[in-house]
Amino acid sequence: MLFRSVKNIAEKALEQGRGIMRLAPTWVPRSFCRPGRRIKLHPDDYYILGLERGGIDERWFASTTPADNGPGTPEDEGLSYIVADEEGKERVLLRDAVEYLKGQIIGDSLWSKYQKWPMFSKFFDNAGPLPHHVHHRSEHAARVGQEGKPEMYFFPSQMNNHGGEFPFTFFGFNPGTTKEQVKECLKNFLKGDNKLLDLSRCYKLTLDTGWDVPPGVLHAPGSLCTYEPQFASDVYAMYQSVLYGGQCVPGSLLWKDTPQEEMNNFDYLIDVIDWELNVDPNFYENRFMAPKPVRDIEEMKKEGYIEEWICYKCKEVSAKRLTVLPGKTVTIKDSAAYGFIMLQGHGKCGVWDIETPALIKYGQLTNDEFFVTEEAAKKGVTIHNPSNSDPIVMLKHFAENPDLPLE
């Protein structure tokens, strides 16, 4: 798309939404996953991209990061589009809009530091657990032209009418585990179950709570539908060979995002792991996250809302849950740009109608996802809930946010 066309559409969207821009749904398949069918995609459409691409089990939010799904992946897979008309014919990638309008969208400080919108979030919705895998730290990711990836989890009640096949997550390793033990498991990857989980710890997942997962920490996410704010990267490697239920992991994923000169070097795979974090005896105390009100709950209720930090242990990425009580109108200010996704209810947000769809056809536009510029966030976003019974609930995902009470 030509520069003038991109810039014109982005400016139109910015002006018509008064700093709040409507985003089209971004669906992402994974060939190694089975859809949990809780992300509201129409039942006919989970395999609409073809069996070779895999089922759609992720929806990405406010994304300027392409999905790294191997050969045959469309170049815009994983990227969010801003739409500037009702039919969705006038659209521009959020990535391109940020590139052309810079601080006008994400704020001058963020643009100066990253020259891009440096995070995205997603709903991850798998029927079963994922393999024990790792997202590389910056020094390892840089060797394959990527960036390190911290991420966080939150398990919304609204997205979990069932828990899937295994609503438990393994994190890291048991204290006392040795690198040689892990290396032996990795060497056995192609021989069947490499028994890596024998060395790990499992935690039952609790709705409306979450976990902090720094880069370098091994994790085997359980089968709850999960909201995942994360840094703008899709770097990973799978260290577990056979999943619960017998699903096998291709050997190529053990070496994914490994530099060519390190292929078949198991010591390199061990070096990717942040060892101290993985064997932390206080992992639960240091990584578990229960919601924390941004201020006194009773005071907020009197004003018609409740807002909580739900992801707050990482300075690069954070998230809030905002609840607007029935019949209330509130104006909420933030110090940073953010994207948001609706979980419940309907109403108005600025000039926009907002609503929570029950079912979405692939390619259909919705009124449940938006991006708020830094300027609009600082001025305050006015939200009206016309219902006399149903709250509006939304999740808000931020990059660096000066309001964050970092732990």
C-alpha positions in Angstrom: 0.0 0.0 0.0 1.4 3.4 -1.0 2.6 5.7 1.8 -0.1 8.4 1.1 -2.9 5.7 1.1 -1.7 4.2 4.4 -1.2 7.6 6.0 -4.6 8.8 4.9 -6.5 5.8 6.1 -4.7 5.9 9.4 -5.4 9.6 9.9 -9.0 9.1 8.9 -9.4 6.3 11.5 -7.6 8.4 14.1 -9.9 11.4 13.5 -13.2 9.6 13.2 -12.5 7.6 16.5 -11.1 10.7 18.3 -8.0 8.7 19.2 -9.8 5.3 19.6 -9.4 3.0 16.6 -11.4 0.0 15.7 -9.5 -3.2 15.0 -10.6 -6.2 12.9 -10.3 -9.7 14.5 -6.9 -11.4 13.9 -7.1 -15.2 13.8 -4.0 -17.4 14.0 -3.8 -21.2 13.4 -1.1 -23.5 15.0 -0.3 -26.8 13.3 0.7 -28.4 16.6 -2.4 -27.4 18.5 -6.1 -28.5 18.7 -8.7 -25.8 19.1 -10.5 -25.5 22.4 -13.4 -23.8 20.7 -13.9 -21.0 23.3 -12.8 -17.9 21.3 -16.3 -17.5 19.7 -15.2 -18.4 16.2 -18.0 -20.1 14.3 -17.7 -23.9 14.6 -17.5 -24.3 10.8 -14.4 -22.0 10.6 -11.8 -23.5 13.0 -10.1 -25.3 10.1 -11.1 -22.8 7.4 -7.4 -22.2 6.5 -6.8 -25.9 5.6 -5.8 -28.9 7.6 -2.1 -28.4 6.7 -2.2 -25.0 8.5 -3.8 -26.5 11.6 -6.8 -25.3 13.6 -7.4 -21.8 14.6 -6.8 -21.6 18.4 -5.5 -18.1 18.9 -6.9 -14.6 18.4 -4.3 -11.9 18.5 -4.9 -8.3 19.8 -3.2 -5.0 19.0 -0.5 -6.9 17.1 2.3 -5.5 15.0 4.1 -8.9 15.2 3.7 -11.5 12.4 3.0 -15.0 13.4 6.0 -17.3 12.8 4.2 -20.3 11.5 6.7 -21.6 8.9 6.4 -22.2 5.2 3.0 -21.2 3.7 2.3 -18.5 6.3 0.7 -15.4 4.8 2.9 -12.3 5.4 0.1 -10.5 7.4 -0.8 -13.5 9.6 -0.9 -12.3 13.2 -1.0 -8.6 12.3 -3.9 -6.4 13.4 -5.7 -4.2 10.9 -7.3 -0.8 11.7 -10.6 -0.5 9.9 -11.9 3.0 8.8 -15.3 2.1 7.3 -18.2 -0.1 8.1 -17.5 -2.7 5.4 -13.8 -3.1 6.3 -12.6 -2.1 2.8 -10.6 0.8 4.1 -8.1 -0.8 6.4 -4.5 -0.4 7.3 -2.1 -2.5 9.4 -1.6 -1.2 12.9 2.1 -1.8 12.3 2.1 0.6 9.3 -0.1 3.2 10.9 2.4 3.3 13.9 5.3 3.5 11.5 3.8 6.6 9.7 2.2 8.4 12.6 4.7 7.3 15.3 4.1 9.0 18.7 0.8 10.3 17.5 -0.5 6.8 18.2 1.8 5.2 20.8 3.3 8.3 22.4 6.7 9.9 21.8 8.5 8.1 24.6 7.5 4.6 23.4 8.3 5.5 19.8 11.7 6.9 20.6 12.7 3.8 22.5 11.3 1.0 20.2 10.3 2.7 16.9 7.3 0.3 16.9 4.4 -0.8 19.1 6.4 -3.4 21.2 3.7 -5.8 22.5 0.6 -7.7 21.6 -1.8 -9.9 23.5 -3.9 -12.9 22.5 -6.4 -15.5 23.5 -4.8 -18.9 23.5 -7.4 -21.6 23.3 -6.1 -25.2 23.1 -8.1 -28.3 23.9 -5.1 -29.8 25.7 -1.8 -28.7 27.2 1.1 -27.3 25.2 4.6 -28.9 25.3 7.1 -27.7 27.9 8.7 -24.9 25.9 10.8 -21.8 26.3 10.8 -18.2 24.9 14.4 -17.1 24.4 16.0 -14.3 26.3 17.2 -11.3 24.3 20.8 -12.5 23.8 19.7 -15.8 22.3 16.8 -14.4 20.3 19.1 -11.7 18.7 21.2 -14.5 17.2 18.2 -15.4 14.9 17.1 -11.8 14.3 14.4 -11.8 16.9 13.8 -10.3 20.4 13.4 -11.9 23.8 9.8 -12.6 24.9 8.4 -12.0 28.4 4.8 -13.0 28.6 2.0 -13.2 31.2 -1.2 -15.2 31.6 -4.6 -14.5 32.9 -7.6 -16.9 32.8 -10.9 -15.0 32.3 -14.0 -16.6 33.6 -16.0 -15.3 30.6 -13.8 -17.3 28.2 -13.8 -20.6 30.2 -17.2 -22.3 30.1 -15.1 -25.5 30.3 -11.5 -26.2 31.5 -10.4 -28.3 28.5 -8.6 -31.6 29.0 -5.8 -30.5 31.4 -6.3 -27.2 33.3 -2.9 -27.5 34.9 0.4 -25.9 34.0 4.0 -27.1 34.5 6.6 -24.4 35.2 10.4 -24.7 35.3 12.0 -27.6 37.2 12.0 -29.1 40.6 14.6 -27.5 42.9 17.7 -29.6 42.8 17.3 -30.6 39.2 20.6 -30.7 37.3 21.5 -29.5 33.8 22.7 -32.9 33.0 19.3 -34.4 33.8 17.6 -31.9 31.4 20.2 -32.5 28.7 19.6 -36.2 28.8 15.9 -35.6 28.3 16.6 -33.4 25.3 18.9 -36.0 23.8 16.0 -38.5 24.0 13.6 -36.2 22.2 13.3 -38.4 19.1 13.1 -41.7 21.1 9.5 -41.2 22.4 8.4 -39.5 25.6 11.6 -37.7 26.8 10.1 -37.5 30.3 11.0 -33.8 30.7 7.9 -33.2 32.8 9.2 -35.7 35.4 11.6 -32.9 36.4 9.0 -30.2 36.5 6.3 -28.8 38.9 2.6 -28.7 38.1 0.1 -26.0 39.3 -3.7 -26.1 39.1 -5.0 -23.1 37.2 -7.5 -20.8 38.9 -9.9 -18.6 37.0 -9.4 -14.9 37.1 -5.8 -15.2 38.3 -2.6 -15.3 36.3 1.2 -16.0 36.1 4.3 -14.1 35.1 6.5 -16.0 32.6 9.9 -14.3 32.0 12.0 -15.3 29.0 14.1 -18.4 29.6 11.4 -20.0 31.9 10.1 -23.4 30.6 6.4 -23.7 30.8 3.7 -26.2 29.5 0.5 -24.1 29.5 -2.6 -25.9 30.6 -5.9 -26.1 28.7 -7.8 -23.0 30.1 -8.5 -20.3 27.5 -5.8 -17.8 28.3 -5.3 -14.1 27.8 -1.6 -13.6 27.1 0.0 -10.1 27.1 3.5 -10.4 25.8 6.4 -8.6 24.2 6.3 -8.3 20.4 8.1 -11.5 19.4 7.1 -15.1 18.4 10.4 -16.8 19.3 10.2 -20.2 21.0 11.5 -23.8 21.1 9.7 -26.9 22.3 11.6 -29.1 24.8 8.9 -31.8 25.4 8.5 -34.6 22.9 5.1 -36.2 23.7 2.1 -34.5 25.2 -0.5 -35.6 27.7 -2.8 -37.7 25.5 -0.1 -39.0 23.3 0.3 -36.1 20.8 3.9 -36.0 19.4 5.9 -32.8 18.9 8.0 -32.6 15.6 11.8 -32.8 16.3 12.2 -29.6 14.3 10.5 -27.6 17.0 13.2 -28.6 19.5 15.7 -26.6 17.4 13.3 -23.8 16.4 15.1 -20.4 16.6 18.5 -22.0 17.1 21.3 -20.5 15.0 22.6 -22.7 12.3 26.0 -23.0 13.9 24.4 -24.3 17.1 22.2 -27.0 15.6 22.6 -30.3 17.4 24.5 -28.6 20.2 22.5 -29.6 23.3 24.6 -27.4 25.5 23.2 -24.4 23.6 19.7 -25.6 24.4 20.6 -25.7 28.1 22.1 -22.2 27.8 18.8 -20.8 26.5 17.3 -21.7 29.9 17.4 -19.1 32.7 18.5 -21.7 35.2 18.0 -19.8 38.5 14.4 -18.8 37.6 13.5 -22.3 36.6 14.6 -24.0 39.8 13.4 -21.1 42.1 12.0 -22.8 45.2 9.6 -19.8 45.6 8.4 -19.9 42.1 4.7 -19.6 43.1 5.3 -16.7 45.4 7.4 -14.9 42.8 5.3 -15.6 39.7 1.6 -16.0 40.6 -0.6 -13.0 40.1 -4.0 -12.3 41.7 -5.9 -9.2 40.6 -4.9 -6.0 42.5 -7.3 -3.0 42.5 -5.8 0.2 41.1 -7.2 2.0 44.2 -9.8 1.5 46.9 -12.5 -0.8 45.6 -15.4 0.9 47.5 -14.4 4.3 46.2 -14.3 3.0 42.6 -17.7 1.3 43.1 -19.2 4.6 44.2 -17.9 6.1 40.9 -19.4 3.2 38.9 -16.5 1.0 38.1 -13.8 -1.4 39.3 -10.3 -1.5 37.7 -7.6 -4.0 38.6 -4.1 -4.8 37.6 -4.1 -8.4 36.4 -0.6 -8.6 34.8 1.9 -6.5 36.8 5.3 -8.2 37.3 6.9 -7.1 34.0 7.9 -3.6 33.1 7.7 -4.1 29.4 4.1 -5.5 29.3 1.1 -5.2 31.6 -2.7 -5.5 31.7 -5.8 -4.3 33.5 -9.3 -5.6 33.8 -11.9 -2.8 33.8 -15.5 -3.4 34.9 -18.1 -0.7 34.3 -21.1 -1.3 36.5 -24.7 -1.5 35.1 -26.2 1.8 34.3 -23.0 3.8 34.9 -21.0 6.2 32.8 -17.3 6.7 33.7 -14.3 8.4 32.3 -11.1 6.4 32.8 -7.6 7.9 32.4 -4.4 6.1 31.7 -0.8 7.3 31.1 -0.1 5.1 28.1 -1.5 3.8 24.9 -3.3 0.5 25.0 -5.5 -2.0 23.2 -8.6 -3.5 24.7 -10.8 -6.5 24.1 -14.4 -6.9 25.4 -15.3 -9.8 27.6 -18.8 -9.0 28.6 -21.6 -6.4 28.1 -22.3 -3.7 25.6 -22.4 0.1 25.5 -20.5 3.1 24.2 -16.8 3.9 24.4 -16.2 7.4 23.2 -17.9 7.6 19.8 -18.0 3.8 19.3 -20.6 1.3 20.0 -18.9 -1.6 21.9 -20.3 -5.1 22.3 -19.3 -8.6 23.2 -20.2 -11.0 20.3 -21.5 -14.5 20.9 -20.3 -15.9 17.6 -17.9 -14.6 14.9 -17.6 -15.8 11.4 -14.0 -15.9 9.9 -13.6 -12.5 8.2 -16.5 -10.8 10.0 -15.9 -7.4 11.6 -16.8 -7.0 15.3 -17.2 -4.1 17.8 -15.2 -5.8 20.6 -11.6 -4.7 19.9 -10.0 -1.2 19.8 -6.8 0.6 20.2 -6.5 3.8 22.3 -3.8 6.3 21.5 -1.6 7.8 24.3 -3.2 11.2 23.9 -6.8 9.8 24.1 -5.8 7.6 27.1 -4.4 10.6 29.0 -7.4 12.8 28.2 -9.7 10.0 29.5 -12.0 7.5 27.7 -15.7 7.8 28.5 -17.6 4.5 28.7 -21.4 4.2 29.1 -23.1 1.0 30.2 -26.8 1.2 29.3 -27.7 -2.2 30.8 -29.6 -2.4 34.1 -28.1 -5.8 34.9 -25.0 -6.7 32.9 -21.6 -5.1 33.6 -19.2 -4.1 30.8 -15.9 -6.0 31.3 -12.8 -5.4 29.2 -9.2 -6.3 29.3 -6.6 -3.6 28.5 -3.1 -4.4 27.3 -0.2 -2.0 27.6 3.5 -1.8 26.7 5.5 0.2 29.2 3.1 2.1 31.4 4.3 4.7 34.0 1.3 3.9 36.1 2.4 0.3 36.7 3.2 -0.4 40.4 6.0 -2.9 39.4 6.8 -5.7 41.8 
